[in-house]
Amino acid sequence: MDVSPEVIAGDIASFATGFFEGFRQNHLGESGVTQIRGFMTLIRGAIRDGFQQARDFLEGITTLDEWISENIDRAYELRQDHLDGFEKEQLSALEDNDTGSPESVDENMEEMS
């Protein structure tokens, strides 16, 4: 079993982003940009809290050595990279789908300002 920071970060990000479609279905009245940003805020907060709880748990049962602590930090940083990529991909897909629709382009511009 590979428990490297790279694998852990990828697994966490994949698991979390897998809920995006369900989130969208529960927020149908919102624009695509609002859905994406709301989802990203939600999962980033949940993952941040989860990492802190895991660190607190591990510190409670053992003394975290430098290697473990650094790997937790590295996995957290890499997870951020995965989530940033997912967010950019979703926003890009939204822009691609909105091309040619002046109303949707105007709506997205208003939301970004």
trRosetta pair geometry for C-beta under 8 A, 3 or more apart (Angstrom, degrees):
i j d omega theta_ij theta_ji phi_ij phi_ji
2 7 4.5 122 116 -28 109 168
3 7 6.8 -113 -124 72 14 123
3 8 6.3 39 -166 -57 58 109
4 7 4.9 88 57 10 82 100
4 8 6.9 -153 90 -4 40 89
4 71 7.8 -118 -158 -149 43 115
5 8 5.7 -57 -140 41 31 111
5 9 5.9 32 161 -21 67 109
5 71 5.1 -150 -61 -161 106 73
5 72 8.0 -140 -106 -68 104 11
5 74 3.9 -20 -145 105 169 107
5 75 3.9 -133 -145 -66 81 73
5 78 5.7 128 145 10 98 140
6 9 6.1 -57 -147 36 23 109
6 10 6.4 21 156 -15 61 110
6 75 7.9 -111 -34 -107 21 71
6 78 6.0 -127 -108 -166 50 165
7 10 5.8 -58 -147 39 30 110
7 11 6.2 29 156 -19 66 109
8 11 5.9 -58 -147 37 27 110
8 12 6.3 24 157 -17 64 108
8 75 4.4 -24 88 -135 123 133
8 79 7.9 -58 116 -62 79 107
9 12 6.0 -57 -146 37 28 108
9 13 6.2 22 159 -14 65 111
9 74 7.9 -95 -44 128 129 67
9 75 4.7 -166 -57 -160 89 65
9 76 7.5 -136 -100 -47 103 10
9 77 7.8 -49 -104 73 144 50
9 78 3.5 -84 -74 98 178 108
9 79 4.1 -136 -146 -61 88 68
9 81 7.5 36 160 47 140 96
9 82 5.9 164 150 -10 96 131
10 13 5.9 -59 -143 41 28 107
10 14 6.0 26 160 -19 65 110
10 78 7.6 -47 -40 138 67 118
10 82 6.2 167 -105 -91 51 147
11 14 5.9 -56 -143 38 26 109
11 15 6.2 27 158 -19 63 108
12 15 5.9 -57 -148 36 27 111
12 16 6.2 20 158 -14 64 111
12 47 6.2 102 163 -132 123 118
12 50 8.0 177 -145 95 126 142
12 75 7.6 90 7 166 138 106
12 79 5.3 -24 81 -118 126 125
12 82 7.9 133 78 64 81 149
13 16 5.9 -59 -143 41 28 107
13 17 6.0 17 164 -10 67 113
13 79 5.3 180 -55 -148 101 73
13 82 3.4 -40 -113 117 174 141
13 83 5.7 -137 -128 -56 109 72
13 86 6.8 -174 177 -25 109 135
14 17 6.2 -59 -137 43 24 102
14 18 6.3 41 156 -38 59 105
14 82 7.7 -72 -41 176 64 142
15 18 5.8 -55 -161 17 27 120
16 19 6.5 -57 -175 20 40 108
16 43 4.4 115 175 -160 122 129
16 46 7.2 166 -127 81 120 121
16 47 6.2 -33 -78 -63 156 117
16 83 7.5 -21 88 -94 135 106
17 20 5.6 -4 -174 -29 61 115
17 43 7.2 89 -71 -178 54 175
17 82 7.9 -125 -23 144 133 102
17 83 7.3 -175 -63 -112 111 69
17 86 4.9 -117 -110 -143 145 157
19 22 5.2 -57 -168 45 68 115
19 23 5.8 74 135 -28 85 101
19 39 7.8 -179 99 -154 89 112
19 43 7.4 159 58 -83 119 122
20 23 5.5 -57 -149 36 34 113
20 24 6.3 36 154 -22 68 104
20 39 5.6 63 -123 -175 79 158
20 90 7.3 -134 -162 -99 152 142
21 24 5.6 -50 -149 33 33 114
21 25 6.5 35 152 -21 64 104
22 25 5.7 -52 -149 33 33 112
22 26 6.6 24 154 -11 64 107
23 26 5.9 -65 -154 42 32 106
23 27 6.3 -2 157 7 68 117
23 35 6.9 138 123 -171 98 91
23 38 7.4 -177 169 101 123 101
23 39 4.6 109 121 -102 160 111
23 42 7.2 179 -123 53 140 151
24 27 6.1 -80 -143 54 28 92
24 28 7.3 70 157 -79 64 60
24 35 5.2 51 -112 -173 76 141
24 39 7.6 -23 -55 -59 71 138
25 28 6.6 2 -158 -55 33 98
27 30 4.5 -24 164 24 100 122
27 34 7.5 -142 159 112 129 98
27 35 5.1 158 98 -110 129 91
27 38 6.6 167 -123 75 168 150
30 34 4.1 -116 175 94 113 125
30 35 5.2 145 97 -59 116 79
30 38 7.0 4 142 0 167 145
31 34 4.6 93 56 9 80 104
31 35 6.9 -140 96 -8 41 87
31 107 5.9 -168 -121 152 144 123
31 108 7.4 -176 165 -84 138 64
31 111 6.2 -134 78 -64 150 152
32 35 5.5 -53 -147 34 32 114
32 36 6.3 29 157 -18 66 105
32 94 4.4 166 132 -132 141 128
32 97 7.9 146 -78 69 171 130
32 98 7.8 -145 38 -52 145 120
32 108 7.8 -22 63 -92 102 104
33 36 5.9 -54 -148 36 30 109
33 37 6.2 22 158 -12 66 110
33 91 7.0 53 -114 -121 79 90
33 94 6.6 153 -66 139 68 161
33 108 5.5 135 -38 -129 138 80
33 111 4.7 132 87 108 144 152
33 112 7.0 -94 -163 -58 156 81
34 37 6.0 -58 -140 43 28 105
34 38 5.9 29 160 -20 65 112
34 111 6.5 -113 -53 -143 84 140
35 38 5.9 -60 -144 39 23 110
35 39 6.2 22 159 -18 62 110
36 39 5.9 -59 -149 37 26 109
36 40 6.3 22 157 -17 64 110
36 87 6.4 118 170 -144 110 76
36 90 4.8 166 -122 119 126 131
36 91 6.0 158 134 -69 168 77
36 94 6.9 -98 -32 -32 142 147
37 40 5.8 -55 -144 38 30 110
37 41 6.3 33 156 -20 64 106
38 41 5.8 -55 -149 35 29 111
38 42 6.4 30 153 -19 63 108
39 42 5.6 -57 -150 36 31 113
39 43 6.3 14 161 -7 68 107
40 43 6.3 -58 -139 43 29 98
40 44 5.9 30 162 -20 65 111
40 83 6.6 125 -143 175 95 109
40 86 7.9 168 -100 94 102 105
40 87 5.1 38 -95 -95 144 120
41 44 6.1 -57 -140 38 23 109
41 45 6.3 21 160 -16 60 111
42 45 6.2 -67 -156 37 23 107
42 46 6.3 17 155 -15 63 112
43 46 5.4 -54 -141 40 37 112
43 47 6.0 35 159 -18 69 106
43 83 7.0 -171 102 -126 117 127
44 47 6.0 -57 -144 39 27 107
44 48 6.2 31 155 -22 63 108
44 80 8.0 57 -129 -113 103 77
44 83 6.4 123 -84 166 91 162
45 48 5.7 -53 -145 35 29 113
45 49 6.3 27 156 -16 64 106
46 49 5.8 -56 -150 38 29 110
46 50 6.2 31 152 -21 64 109
47 50 5.4 -53 -145 37 33 115
47 51 6.3 36 156 -20 66 102
47 79 6.3 -162 169 148 145 143
47 83 7.8 -148 26 -59 159 145
48 51 6.0 -54 -151 34 28 109
48 52 6.5 25 152 -16 62 107
49 52 5.7 -58 -150 38 32 110
49 53 6.2 32 154 -19 67 107
50 53 5.7 -53 -144 37 31 110
50 54 6.3 32 156 -19 65 105
51 54 5.7 -54 -147 36 30 111
51 55 6.3 31 154 -19 65 106
51 72 6.9 134 -165 179 99 99
51 75 7.8 179 -119 95 118 103
51 76 5.2 70 -138 -96 160 114
52 55 5.7 -53 -146 37 32 111
52 56 6.2 32 154 -19 65 106
53 56 5.7 -53 -145 38 31 112
53 57 6.2 35 154 -22 64 106
54 57 5.6 -52 -147 34 30 113
54 58 6.3 26 156 -15 65 106
54 72 7.3 -174 105 -135 114 122
55 58 5.9 -57 -147 39 29 108
55 59 6.2 27 155 -17 65 109
55 64 7.4 -9 -157 -67 78 156
55 69 8.0 68 -136 -123 107 74
55 72 5.9 111 -89 173 100 158
56 59 5.8 -57 -145 40 29 110
56 60 6.3 33 153 -26 63 108
57 60 5.6 -59 -154 32 29 115
57 61 6.7 5 159 -3 65 107
58 61 6.3 -67 -147 44 31 96
58 62 6.3 -44 178 51 69 93
58 64 5.8 69 123 -79 113 105
58 68 7.1 -152 162 152 147 136
58 72 7.9 -152 39 -73 155 145
59 62 7.5 -94 -128 70 20 52
59 63 7.5 31 -142 -123 62 34
59 64 5.6 -45 -88 -20 76 110
64 68 5.0 -126 -159 85 84 119
64 69 4.7 98 144 -60 122 96
64 72 7.8 -37 -155 -1 139 138
65 68 5.3 91 55 12 72 101
65 69 7.0 -144 95 -3 34 95
66 69 5.7 -61 -145 42 30 112
66 70 6.0 29 159 -19 67 110
67 70 6.0 -56 -145 38 25 109
67 71 6.4 23 156 -17 62 109
68 71 5.8 -59 -149 38 30 110
68 72 6.5 33 153 -21 65 103
69 72 5.8 -51 -150 32 31 112
69 73 6.5 28 152 -14 63 106
70 73 5.6 -56 -149 40 33 112
70 74 6.1 34 152 -21 67 107
71 74 5.4 -49 -138 37 33 113
71 75 6.2 37 158 -20 64 103
72 75 5.9 -54 -149 35 28 110
72 76 6.5 29 151 -20 62 107
73 76 5.7 -56 -151 35 31 113
73 77 6.4 30 153 -18 66 106
74 77 5.7 -54 -148 37 33 111
74 78 6.2 29 155 -15 66 108
75 78 5.8 -56 -144 41 30 109
75 79 6.2 39 154 -27 64 105
76 79 5.7 -51 -149 30 28 116
76 80 6.9 35 150 -22 60 100
77 80 5.7 -52 -160 27 34 115
77 81 7.0 36 146 -18 64 100
78 81 5.4 -47 -156 30 42 115
78 82 6.7 43 147 -18 67 100
79 82 5.6 -51 -153 34 37 113
79 83 6.4 32 151 -16 67 106
80 83 5.8 -57 -146 40 32 108
80 84 6.2 36 154 -22 66 105
81 84 5.7 -51 -145 34 29 113
81 85 6.5 30 155 -18 62 106
82 85 5.8 -58 -154 36 29 112
82 86 6.4 30 151 -19 65 106
83 86 5.5 -50 -146 35 35 113
83 87 6.3 36 155 -20 66 104
84 87 5.8 -55 -148 36 30 111
84 88 6.4 28 155 -16 65 107
85 88 5.8 -56 -146 39 30 109
85 89 6.2 33 155 -21 65 109
86 89 5.6 -57 -148 36 29 114
86 90 6.3 26 156 -17 65 107
87 90 5.9 -56 -147 37 29 109
87 91 6.3 25 157 -14 65 108
88 91 5.9 -57 -144 41 30 108
88 92 6.0 32 156 -21 65 109
89 92 5.8 -56 -146 37 26 112
89 93 6.4 27 155 -19 63 106
90 93 5.7 -52 -146 35 30 111
90 94 6.4 34 152 -21 63 105
91 94 5.5 -52 -149 34 33 115
91 95 6.5 35 151 -19 65 103
92 95 5.7 -52 -149 36 33 111
92 96 6.3 35 151 -20 65 105
93 96 5.5 -52 -147 36 33 114
93 97 6.3 31 154 -17 65 107
94 97 5.8 -57 -148 38 29 109
94 98 6.2 21 155 -15 64 113
94 108 7.4 151 133 -106 115 136
95 98 5.7 -64 -143 42 29 107
95 99 6.9 55 153 -50 62 86
95 108 7.2 138 -96 177 76 170
96 99 6.0 -27 -159 -10 33 115
98 101 5.3 -96 -168 51 64 111
98 104 4.0 -137 -145 117 108 129
98 105 5.8 149 144 -66 117 66
98 108 6.4 94 130 -23 174 140
99 105 7.8 63 -108 -71 34 113
101 104 4.1 37 103 21 120 110
101 105 6.4 157 87 -16 64 85
102 105 5.7 -58 -144 39 33 111
102 106 6.1 34 158 -19 68 107
103 106 5.9 -58 -151 37 28 110
103 107 6.3 29 152 -21 64 108
104 107 5.4 -49 -145 35 36 116
104 108 6.3 35 156 -18 66 103
105 108 5.9 -54 -149 37 30 109
105 109 6.4 31 153 -20 64 107
106 109 5.7 -56 -148 35 31 112
106 110 6.5 32 154 -20 65 104
107 110 5.9 -56 -152 33 30 110
107 111 6.6 26 153 -17 64 107
108 111 5.7 -56 -148 37 33 111
108 112 6.3 28 156 -18 67 109
109 112 5.9 -59 -147 37 30 108
109 113 6.5 24 157 -20 64 109
110 113 6.1 -63 -150 33 30 107
